Amino acid sequence: MSDQAVEERLSWAIAAAELASEFILPYYQSSELTIETKADATPVTLADRGAEQLLRNELARHFPDDGILGEEFGTTPGTSGFQWILDPIDGTKSFMHGTPLFGTLIGLLHQEQCVAGVCRFPALDEVVYARRGGGAWWGRSGQPPQQVHVRTTPSLDQSLFCFTSVNGWMSVDRLEEFTQLVQQTKLSRGWG
């Protein structure tokens, strides 16, 4: 695997995630949004399916030998050693309720090792991406990307604790641990 092959794919993924955003946004906060339930009891919309199909079509044009594992349409085998992991709308429940905290996730594996990834948040017009050995970057509304890093917070009592929902902690019988984290951190927010 060459760095150039990964960089080329990462550049494509950043642009493709933006195309997916353009497809998704007309459905966001729309009174016309149709919600279906998948076999696993999770919701899916035309925006989820259409965005994944758009990404798959673009991949077929640009990297036809790469494999794909997508949330909505399963696996397409490849022969190049690269495999794309697609989640067209991570946070469908937030999306369908008009909450802006959902994103298009595109991961890239080479020989089953993660080498790059893109998270694009359509309603926020933000993108975060990284490549092994290339650092992590954040961009917003057409501004030049900035390199990002993990915050150096020395202790829990100075940290921010974000979570999706208390129900998730309850479903794995970890409500006591959740409560401890809420009590030990400076600030906790359930919109994470």
C-alpha positions in Angstrom: 0.0 0.0 0.0 1.4 3.4 -1.0 0.8 6.6 0.9 -0.3 8.0 -2.5 -3.0 5.4 -2.8 -4.4 6.2 0.6 -4.1 10.0 0.1 -5.9 9.7 -3.2 -8.7 7.7 -1.6 -8.9 10.1 1.4 -9.3 13.1 -1.0 -12.0 11.3 -2.8 -13.8 10.4 0.5 -13.8 14.1 1.6 -15.4 15.2 -1.7 -17.8 12.2 -1.7 -19.0 13.0 1.8 -19.8 16.5 0.7 -21.8 15.1 -2.2 -23.7 12.9 0.2 -24.4 16.0 2.4 -25.9 17.8 -0.6 -28.1 14.7 -1.2 -29.1 14.4 2.5 -29.8 18.1 3.4 -33.1 18.5 1.4 -34.5 15.6 3.6 -33.4 17.2 6.9 -36.3 18.8 8.8 -38.6 18.0 6.0 -42.3 17.3 6.7 -42.1 14.9 3.7 -39.6 12.6 5.3 -40.7 8.9 5.3 -39.3 6.7 8.0 -39.2 2.9 7.7 -38.1 0.3 10.2 -35.4 -2.2 9.2 -35.4 -5.9 10.3 -33.2 -5.0 13.3 -35.9 -2.5 14.5 -33.7 0.6 13.7 -35.1 3.4 11.5 -34.1 4.1 7.9 -35.0 6.9 5.5 -34.7 7.5 1.8 -31.9 9.9 2.7 -29.9 7.0 4.3 -30.4 4.7 1.3 -30.0 7.3 -1.4 -26.8 8.7 0.2 -25.3 5.2 0.4 -26.2 4.4 -3.2 -24.6 7.7 -4.3 -21.4 6.8 -2.5 -21.4 3.3 -4.0 -21.9 4.7 -7.5 -19.0 7.1 -7.0 -16.8 4.3 -5.7 -17.7 2.1 -8.7 -16.5 5.0 -11.0 -13.3 5.9 -9.1 -12.2 2.7 -7.3 -14.0 -0.2 -8.9 -11.6 -2.8 -7.4 -12.2 -1.7 -3.8 -14.6 -3.6 -1.6 -17.5 -2.0 0.2 -19.3 -2.7 3.5 -22.3 -0.4 3.8 -25.0 -0.2 6.5 -27.9 -0.2 4.1 -26.8 -2.5 1.3 -24.3 -4.9 2.8 -21.0 -6.1 1.3 -19.5 -5.8 -2.2 -16.3 -7.8 -2.4 -13.1 -6.2 -3.9 -9.8 -7.3 -5.2 -7.5 -4.3 -4.4 -7.0 -5.0 -0.7 -8.9 -1.8 0.1 -12.4 -1.9 1.7 -14.7 1.1 2.3 -17.0 1.2 5.4 -20.1 3.4 4.7 -22.6 4.7 7.2 -24.5 7.3 5.1 -26.3 8.8 8.1 -24.9 7.9 11.5 -27.5 9.2 13.9 -30.6 8.6 11.9 -32.8 9.1 15.0 -31.3 12.6 15.5 -31.7 13.3 11.8 -35.3 12.3 11.7 -36.1 14.4 14.8 -34.4 17.5 13.3 -31.4 17.5 15.6 -28.2 18.5 13.7 -25.9 15.9 15.3 -25.8 13.3 12.6 -23.1 12.5 10.1 -21.9 10.6 7.1 -19.1 8.3 8.1 -16.7 6.9 5.5 -13.9 4.6 6.7 -11.1 3.0 4.7 -9.4 -0.3 5.5 -6.4 -1.8 3.8 -5.8 -5.5 4.5 -8.3 -5.1 7.3 -6.4 -2.3 9.0 -7.9 1.2 9.3 -5.9 3.7 7.3 -8.2 6.7 6.9 -11.7 8.0 7.8 -14.0 10.9 7.2 -16.9 12.2 9.3 -19.0 14.9 7.7 -21.8 16.6 9.5 -24.2 18.0 6.9 -26.4 20.2 9.1 -23.3 21.8 10.8 -21.3 22.0 7.5 -18.3 20.5 9.3 -15.9 17.7 8.4 -13.3 15.8 10.4 -10.9 13.5 8.7 -7.7 11.6 9.3 -5.1 9.4 7.7 -2.7 7.0 9.4 0.5 9.0 9.7 -1.2 12.2 8.5 -2.9 13.5 11.6 -6.5 14.5 12.2 -8.1 17.6 10.6 -11.2 19.7 11.1 -12.8 22.0 8.5 -15.9 24.2 8.5 -17.9 26.1 5.9 -15.2 26.3 3.3 -12.5 27.5 5.7 -9.0 26.0 5.5 -8.8 22.8 7.6 -7.0 23.0 10.9 -5.1 20.2 12.5 -6.7 18.9 15.7 -5.6 17.0 18.7 -6.9 15.4 21.9 -7.4 18.0 24.6 -5.0 17.7 27.5 -7.4 17.7 30.4 -5.5 16.4 33.4 -8.5 15.0 35.4 -12.1 13.9 35.1 -13.3 16.8 37.3 -12.1 19.2 34.6 -13.6 17.3 31.6 -16.7 17.4 29.5 -18.6 14.1 29.3 -20.8 13.7 26.2 -23.1 10.8 25.6 -25.9 9.8 23.3 -28.6 8.7 25.7 -29.0 7.3 29.2 -31.0 4.4 27.7 -27.8 3.0 26.1 -26.1 2.8 29.5 -29.2 1.2 31.0 -29.5 -1.4 28.2 -26.0 -2.7 29.1 -26.7 -2.5 32.9 -24.2 0.3 33.4 -26.4 3.0 34.9 -24.3 3.1 38.1 -21.1 3.7 36.1 -22.9 6.4 34.1 -24.0 8.2 37.3 -20.5 8.1 38.6 -19.1 9.7 35.4 -21.8 12.4 35.5 -20.8 13.1 39.1 -17.1 13.1 38.5 -16.9 15.3 35.4 -17.1 19.1 35.2 -19.9 19.0 32.7 -22.1 16.4 31.1 -24.3 16.7 28.0 -26.7 14.2 26.4 -26.5 15.6 22.9 -23.2 13.9 22.1 
